[in-house]
Amino acid sequence: MSIEKAYNSWANQYDTNKNRTRDLDQTATIETLSNYEFENVLELGCGTGKNTNWLLKKANHIVGIDFSEEMMAKAKEKITSKKVTFKKADLNENWDIDNNCVDLITSSLTLEHIKDLDHVFSEANKKLKKNGLFFISELHPFKQYSGSKARYETESGTQELEVYIHHISDYIENANNNGLKLVEIKEWFDKKNENELPRLISFVFKK
């Protein structure tokens, strides 16, 4: 099943099923971005808008892009603010948004589905204003090494999604190659249990 079809199928239960990765990502997003100021935001892989509502508390305008029509339909049901625009887009192609127009780009649980990180960081550099920030929250590669990946339950069994493993160095090197410097990196654990593998990793890069 393609990534797009999988997320379209997942949309109806994405916000309600048990999902520790989704919930921890929301925590990581809020705790990290509470420390920064931003007005114009580009949200990559906005999905059902699980982080959009919180971003609205600080931002004046948000463009949320995703390739799943069904996920965005859920987001549009929840979020009716005129400050938010949702667009269908494929991150593997050029992003249909003006250059030098946002001071924050966010990407949560999205890049594991993208093979070419260089393209993502190249586009991010184009869209960010000078000193703009790129926040990334992803399943930790250590969890991926152990076999974890995006999955959900269906009536016919577990549906696993196609994913790519990106090492920590891959994020940092691709950012550096595209004019973005690492500001912050943090690992996130389930219930702060640091005796187990971290579930998520987050980065903040600056143009």
Backbone hydrogen bonds, N-H to C=O, Kabsch-Sander energy under -0.5 kcal/mol:
donor,donor_aa,acceptor,acceptor_aa,energy
6,A,2,S,-2.6
7,Y,3,I,-2.5
8,N,4,E,-2.1
9,S,5,K,-2.2
10,W,6,A,-2.0
11,A,7,Y,-1.4
13,Q,10,W,-1.6
14,Y,10,W,-1.2
15,D,11,A,-0.5
16,T,13,Q,-0.8
17,N,13,Q,-2.6
23,D,19,N,-2.1
24,L,20,R,-2.5
25,D,21,T,-2.1
26,Q,22,R,-1.7
27,T,23,D,-1.7
28,A,24,L,-2.8
29,T,25,D,-2.8
30,I,26,Q,-2.3
31,E,27,T,-2.8
32,T,28,A,-2.1
33,L,29,T,-2.5
34,S,30,I,-1.5
35,N,32,T,-1.5
36,Y,33,L,-1.5
41,V,39,E,-0.5
41,V,61,H,-2.6
42,L,104,L,-2.4
43,E,41,V,-0.5
43,E,63,V,-3.0
44,L,42,L,-0.7
44,L,106,T,-3.2
45,G,65,I,-1.4
46,C,43,E,-0.6
46,C,65,I,-1.8
49,G,46,C,-2.1
50,K,46,C,-0.5
53,N,49,G,-1.2
55,L,51,N,-2.2
56,L,52,T,-2.0
57,K,53,N,-0.5
57,K,54,W,-1.5
58,K,55,L,-1.6
59,A,55,L,-2.7
60,N,39,E,-2.4
61,H,39,E,-2.2
62,I,83,K,-2.9
63,V,41,V,-2.6
64,G,62,I,-0.6
64,G,85,T,-3.0
65,I,43,E,-2.6
65,I,63,V,-0.5
66,D,87,K,-1.7
69,E,67,F,-0.7
72,M,68,S,-2.1
73,A,69,E,-1.9
74,K,70,E,-1.5
75,A,71,M,-1.7
76,K,72,M,-2.6
77,E,73,A,-1.5
78,K,74,K,-1.5
79,I,75,A,-2.6
80,T,78,K,-0.6
84,V,81,S,-1.5
85,T,62,I,-2.5
87,K,64,G,-2.7
89,A,66,D,-1.7
91,L,89,A,-0.6
93,E,90,D,-2.0
97,I,95,W,-2.0
100,N,126,K,-2.8
101,C,98,D,-0.6
101,C,127,K,-2.0
102,V,127,K,-2.0
103,D,40,N,-1.8
104,L,40,N,-1.3
105,I,133,L,-2.4
106,T,42,L,-2.3
107,S,135,F,-1.8
108,S,44,L,-0.9
109,L,107,S,-0.5
109,L,137,S,-3.2
113,H,110,T,-1.9
114,I,111,L,-1.5
115,K,113,H,-0.5
117,L,115,K,-1.0
120,V,116,D,-1.0
121,F,117,L,-2.5
122,S,118,D,-2.3
123,E,119,H,-2.5
124,A,120,V,-2.4
125,N,121,F,-2.1
126,K,122,S,-1.6
127,K,123,E,-2.1
128,L,124,A,-2.0
129,K,102,V,-2.8
132,G,129,K,-2.3
133,L,103,D,-2.0
134,F,205,F,-2.6
135,F,105,I,-3.1
135,F,133,L,-0.5
136,I,203,F,-2.4
137,S,107,S,-2.6
138,E,201,I,-2.6
140,H,199,R,-2.9
143,K,140,H,-1.0
144,Q,140,H,-1.7
145,Y,141,P,-2.9
146,S,142,F,-1.1
147,G,144,Q,-1.8
148,S,143,K,-2.4
152,Y,159,Q,-1.9
154,T,157,G,-2.3
157,G,154,T,-1.5
159,Q,152,Y,-3.5
160,E,158,T,-0.7
161,L,150,A,-2.5
164,Y,112,E,-3.2
166,H,164,Y,-0.6
167,H,165,I,-0.5
170,D,167,H,-0.7
171,Y,167,H,-1.4
172,I,168,I,-1.8
173,E,169,S,-2.9
174,N,170,D,-2.3
175,A,171,Y,-2.1
176,N,172,I,-2.6
177,N,173,E,-2.4
178,N,174,N,-0.6
178,N,175,A,-1.2
179,G,176,N,-1.5
180,L,175,A,-2.6
181,K,206,K,-2.7
183,V,204,V,-3.4
184,E,204,V,-1.6
186,K,202,S,-2.2
188,W,200,L,-2.6
192,K,189,F,-1.3
193,N,190,D,-2.5
194,E,192,K,-1.4
196,E,193,N,-1.3
199,R,188,W,-1.9
200,L,188,W,-1.8
201,I,138,E,-2.5
202,S,186,K,-2.9
203,F,136,I,-2.5
204,V,184,E,-2.4
205,F,134,F,-2.4
206,K,181,K,-2.6
207,K,132,G,-2.6
